[in-house]
Amino acid sequence: MRIINLRNRLALDVSKNGHSIAVDVAKASGGRFGPDPQSVYAVWDEFADWAAALAPGEAVGEPFDATELGAPVPRPAQVFAIGLNYREHALEAGAGLPERPMVFTKFPAAITGPAGTVELPAGDNDWEIELVAVIGRRADRVPPEQAWSHIAGLTVGQDLSERRSQVGGPAPAQYSLAKSFRGFAPIGPAVVTPDEFTDPGDLALTCTLNGETVQEGRTGDMILGLAELVAHLSAVLPLLPGDLIFTGTPPGIGAARTPPRFLRAGDVLVSSIDGIGRMRHEFTDPTRDVTTDVAIKEHH
C-alpha cells in the first residue's frame, strides 16, 4: 500500500492499467475515513484492513503529478532523529561509533512535502538523505522482535541541517533548531507499507545534487536497525501513531568534503529510496536573485 497526500487529501497511489492513479480515501470509503492525511494513523488497523480489501482494478481514481503531493504525514506529534547511525558517516564526521542511539528532534513545523522549494537560512546548509519510519500503532516498551508490527510504513526524508548553528562556536550549539528551519524536514512522496518490500530492512538510498551523486548507501548498513531504534525510543517514552523516526544518513554529506560543500540558491537536490520513490527540491535564498545565481552557474 502506498499512502499519499494529494492536494491536502488522503489518497492511495494504486496501479491501474500500468499507470499510477490516486484514489481519494474519503470518497472511496464512503466517508468511513476522513480526508485528513494525518488522521489515518490513529485508526491504522481499521484503515489497513479496508485498504487491503480494496480492489485496485475497481478503484476510481485520477492521474496525478508528483508536484501536487504534500507531506504524507503532515502533522506528527513527535519527530525523532538519529545521528551517526552509519559507520562510514560516523567516521567522516570525525566521531566514534555510538554505543547507544544519538537522538535529537526535528520540530514538526519543519515538515514539508516531496517537491518544491526550500528557503536557505544564512549559514552552511547541508543535505542528509534518510529512511523515515512512520509509527502506526502506539509503541510503549516494545522489544525489538515486535517493533515492525508497530510500523505503518516507510518514506524518504531529508535531514537538512545548518551546520554553523548546529555545532556552535561563540554561541551555544543549537542541534535541533539547526535542523528545523522552515522546510528542513521534507518527506515523501508516499508512505509505503513494509509488505511492499522484499526486505524492508535493506533498501538502497541515493542523493544527487545538480545531477551529481553525493550520497549512496543501503539501510542494511545502519549501526542500529529500525527494530532496535523503536525498542530504544519506546523504552524512554511512548511512540504515538503518526510519529516519525528519521533513521540516520549514509556518508557523503557536504560538511565532510574537502573543501566543504554546501547548498546554494538554485541548487536542485533529488533524494531517492528504492521502492518508495524520490523527492526533488530546489533551494532559494531570500537575499539573492535565484535567476542570477543560476545564470552565473551555467556561464561557468
C-alpha positions as CSV (number, residue, x, y, z in Angstrom):
1,M,0.0,0.0,0.0
2,R,1.2,3.5,-0.9
3,I,-0.3,6.4,1.0
4,I,-0.1,9.9,-0.4
5,N,-1.2,13.4,0.4
6,L,-2.7,14.7,-2.9
7,R,-3.7,18.4,-2.6
8,N,-4.1,18.0,1.2
9,R,-6.4,15.0,0.9
10,L,-5.6,11.4,2.0
11,A,-5.2,9.1,-1.0
12,L,-3.9,5.8,-2.1
13,D,-1.4,5.5,-5.0
14,V,-2.6,2.4,-6.9
15,S,-1.5,0.9,-10.2
16,K,-4.3,0.6,-12.9
17,N,-3.6,-0.4,-16.5
18,G,0.1,0.2,-15.8
19,H,-0.3,3.7,-14.6
20,S,-0.4,5.3,-11.1
21,I,-3.7,6.8,-10.1
22,A,-4.8,8.5,-6.9
23,V,-7.8,7.0,-5.1
24,D,-9.4,9.5,-2.7
25,V,-9.9,7.6,0.5
26,A,-12.8,9.7,1.9
27,K,-14.7,9.2,-1.3
28,A,-13.8,5.5,-1.9
29,S,-14.6,4.6,1.7
30,G,-18.0,6.4,1.7
31,G,-16.9,8.7,4.4
32,R,-15.7,5.9,6.7
33,F,-12.3,7.6,6.7
34,G,-11.8,11.3,6.5
35,P,-9.8,13.3,4.0
36,D,-7.1,14.5,6.5
37,P,-3.8,12.6,5.7
38,Q,-2.7,12.7,9.4
39,S,-5.9,11.1,10.7
40,V,-5.4,7.7,9.2
41,Y,-2.6,6.7,11.7
42,A,-5.0,7.0,14.7
43,V,-7.1,4.2,13.1
44,W,-4.3,2.3,11.4
45,D,-5.5,-1.3,11.9
46,E,-9.0,-0.5,10.7
47,F,-7.7,1.5,7.7
48,A,-5.1,-1.1,6.7
49,D,-7.8,-3.8,6.7
50,W,-10.1,-1.7,4.5
51,A,-7.3,-0.7,2.1
52,A,-6.1,-4.3,1.8
53,A,-9.6,-5.3,0.6
54,L,-9.8,-2.5,-1.9
55,A,-9.6,-4.0,-5.4
56,P,-7.2,-1.7,-7.4
57,G,-8.9,-2.7,-10.7
58,E,-12.2,-1.4,-9.5
59,A,-10.9,1.7,-7.8
60,V,-12.0,5.0,-9.1
61,G,-9.1,7.5,-9.2
62,E,-7.3,10.2,-11.1
63,P,-3.9,10.6,-12.6
64,F,-1.7,13.0,-10.6
65,D,1.6,14.8,-10.9
66,A,4.4,14.5,-8.3
67,T,4.4,18.2,-7.8
68,E,0.9,18.0,-6.4
69,L,1.9,15.8,-3.5
70,G,2.3,17.1,0.1
71,A,3.9,15.5,3.1
72,P,2.2,12.1,3.6
73,V,2.4,12.7,7.4
74,P,1.9,16.4,7.7
75,R,1.5,16.9,11.5
76,P,3.2,14.2,13.6
77,A,3.1,14.7,17.4
78,Q,6.7,13.7,17.7
79,V,9.7,13.6,15.2
80,F,12.7,11.6,16.4
81,A,16.0,11.7,14.5
82,I,19.1,9.5,14.9
83,G,22.6,10.8,14.4
84,L,25.7,8.8,13.4
85,N,23.8,5.6,12.6
86,Y,26.0,4.6,9.6
87,R,29.6,3.6,10.3
88,E,31.1,5.4,7.4
89,H,29.2,8.6,8.2
90,A,30.3,8.5,11.8
91,L,33.9,8.2,10.6
92,E,33.6,11.1,8.1
93,A,32.1,13.2,10.8
94,G,35.2,12.6,13.0
95,A,33.1,10.9,15.7
96,G,33.4,7.5,17.3
97,L,30.8,4.8,16.9
98,P,28.0,5.4,19.4
99,E,27.3,2.8,22.0
100,R,23.6,3.8,22.1
101,P,21.5,5.9,19.6
102,M,22.3,9.5,19.3
103,V,18.8,11.0,19.4
104,F,17.6,14.6,18.7
105,T,14.4,16.1,17.2
106,K,13.3,17.9,14.1
107,F,10.4,20.1,15.1
108,P,7.2,19.2,13.3
109,A,6.8,22.7,11.8
110,A,9.8,22.0,9.6
111,I,8.0,19.3,7.7
112,T,7.2,19.9,4.1
113,G,6.4,17.8,1.0
114,P,8.4,15.8,-1.5
115,A,8.6,18.6,-4.1
116,G,9.0,22.4,-4.3
117,T,11.4,25.0,-2.9
118,V,13.2,25.4,0.4
119,E,14.5,28.7,1.6
120,L,18.1,28.6,2.8
121,P,18.8,30.5,6.0
122,A,22.2,32.2,6.5
123,G,25.0,29.8,7.2
124,D,26.3,26.5,5.9
125,N,23.3,24.3,4.8
126,D,23.9,20.6,4.2
127,W,22.0,17.6,3.0
128,E,21.4,14.2,4.6
129,I,19.2,11.6,2.9
130,E,17.4,9.3,5.4
131,L,14.9,6.5,5.6
132,V,12.0,7.7,7.7
133,A,9.7,5.2,9.6
134,V,6.1,6.1,10.4
135,I,4.5,4.7,13.6
136,G,1.1,3.0,13.0
137,R,0.4,1.5,16.4
138,R,1.3,3.0,19.8
139,A,4.6,1.6,20.9
140,D,5.5,1.6,24.6
141,R,8.3,-0.6,25.9
142,V,8.3,-2.6,22.7
143,P,11.0,-5.3,22.4
144,P,12.9,-5.4,19.0
145,E,11.2,-8.6,17.9
146,Q,7.8,-6.9,18.0
147,A,8.9,-3.5,16.6
148,W,8.0,-4.0,13.0
149,S,4.4,-4.6,13.9
150,H,4.2,-1.0,15.2
151,I,5.4,0.5,12.0
152,A,2.8,1.7,9.4
153,G,5.3,2.3,6.7
154,L,8.4,3.9,5.3
155,T,9.1,7.1,3.4
156,V,12.0,9.2,2.2
157,G,13.3,12.1,4.2
158,Q,16.0,14.8,4.2
159,D,17.6,15.9,7.5
160,L,18.6,19.3,6.1
161,S,21.0,21.0,8.5
162,E,22.5,24.4,9.0
163,R,26.0,23.5,10.3
164,R,27.2,26.7,11.9
165,S,24.4,26.9,14.4
166,Q,24.4,23.1,14.8
167,V,27.9,22.9,16.1
168,G,28.0,26.3,17.8
169,G,31.1,28.4,18.3
170,P,31.0,31.6,20.3
171,A,27.3,30.8,20.8
172,P,25.9,27.5,22.2
173,A,25.2,24.7,19.8
174,Q,21.6,24.5,18.6
175,Y,21.3,21.0,17.3
176,S,17.6,20.6,16.9
177,L,17.0,24.2,15.9
178,A,19.7,24.0,13.3
179,K,17.8,21.1,11.7
180,S,14.4,22.6,11.9
181,F,14.4,25.7,9.8
182,R,11.3,26.1,7.5
183,G,11.2,23.2,5.1
184,F,14.1,21.4,6.6
185,A,12.2,18.1,7.1
186,P,10.9,17.2,3.7
187,I,9.3,13.7,3.5
188,G,7.5,11.7,0.8
189,P,6.5,11.0,-1.9
190,A,4.5,8.2,-0.2
191,V,4.3,6.1,3.0
192,V,4.9,2.5,1.8
193,T,3.8,-0.4,4.0
194,P,6.5,-2.9,4.8
195,D,4.8,-5.8,3.0
196,E,5.5,-4.0,-0.3
197,F,9.3,-4.7,0.0
198,T,11.2,-7.9,-0.4
199,D,13.4,-6.8,2.5
200,P,12.2,-3.6,4.2
201,G,15.4,-3.6,6.3
202,D,17.7,-3.3,3.4
203,L,16.9,-0.5,0.9
204,A,19.1,1.5,-1.4
205,L,19.3,5.3,-0.8
206,T,20.7,7.8,-3.3
207,C,21.0,11.6,-3.1
208,T,22.1,13.8,-6.1
209,L,22.9,17.5,-6.2
210,N,22.5,19.2,-9.5
211,G,22.7,15.7,-11.2
212,E,25.9,14.6,-9.3
213,T,25.6,11.7,-6.9
214,V,26.7,12.8,-3.5
215,Q,25.3,10.0,-1.3
216,E,24.8,6.3,-1.8
217,G,24.1,3.7,0.8
218,R,21.8,0.9,2.0
219,T,19.7,0.9,5.1
220,G,21.0,-2.5,5.9
221,D,24.3,-0.7,6.8
222,M,22.7,1.1,9.7
223,I,24.5,0.5,13.0
224,L,21.2,0.2,14.8
225,G,18.3,-1.1,12.6
226,L,14.8,0.1,12.8
227,A,13.7,-2.6,15.3
228,E,16.4,-1.6,17.7
229,L,15.6,2.1,17.3
230,V,11.9,1.5,18.1
231,A,12.8,-0.6,21.1
232,H,15.3,2.1,22.4
233,L,13.0,5.0,22.0
234,S,9.8,3.3,23.3
235,A,11.8,2.3,26.4
236,V,12.0,6.0,27.2
237,L,8.6,7.2,26.2
238,P,5.6,6.1,24.1
239,L,5.8,6.4,20.3
240,L,2.4,7.6,19.1
241,P,0.5,6.8,15.8
242,G,1.8,9.1,13.1
243,D,5.2,9.8,14.8
244,L,8.2,9.9,12.6
245,I,11.7,8.4,13.1
246,F,14.5,9.7,10.8
247,T,16.9,6.8,11.0
248,G,20.3,8.4,10.1
249,T,22.2,9.2,6.9
250,P,24.9,7.4,5.0
251,P,28.3,9.1,4.1
252,G,28.6,11.9,1.6
253,I,27.4,15.0,3.5
254,G,28.8,18.4,2.4
255,A,30.4,19.3,5.7
256,A,32.8,16.3,5.4
257,R,34.1,17.1,1.9
258,T,37.4,18.7,1.1
259,P,36.7,21.5,0.7
260,P,33.3,21.5,2.4
261,R,30.4,21.9,0.0
262,F,27.1,23.4,1.0
263,L,23.8,24.2,-0.7
264,R,23.4,27.4,-2.7
265,A,20.4,29.2,-4.3
266,G,19.4,27.4,-7.5
267,D,20.7,24.0,-6.4
268,V,18.5,21.0,-7.1
269,L,18.5,18.1,-4.6
270,V,17.0,14.8,-5.5
271,S,16.6,12.1,-2.8
272,S,15.6,8.6,-3.7
273,I,15.0,5.3,-1.9
274,D,14.2,2.1,-3.9
275,G,10.6,1.0,-3.6
276,I,9.4,4.3,-2.2
277,G,10.2,7.0,-4.8
278,R,12.0,10.3,-5.0
279,M,11.8,13.8,-3.7
280,R,13.0,16.9,-5.6
281,H,13.7,20.3,-4.1
282,E,15.2,23.5,-5.3
283,F,16.8,25.9,-2.9
284,T,16.2,29.7,-2.7
285,D,18.0,32.4,-0.8
286,P,15.8,35.4,0.0
287,T,18.8,37.7,0.0
288,R,19.8,36.9,-3.6
289,D,18.3,36.7,-7.0
290,V,18.0,32.9,-7.8
291,T,17.8,33.5,-11.6
292,T,21.2,35.4,-11.4
293,D,22.8,32.6,-9.4
294,V,21.6,30.0,-12.0
295,A,22.9,32.2,-14.9
296,I,26.3,32.5,-13.2
297,K,26.5,28.7,-12.6
298,E,25.5,28.0,-16.3
299,H,28.1,30.5,-17.5
300,H,30.9,28.8,-15.7
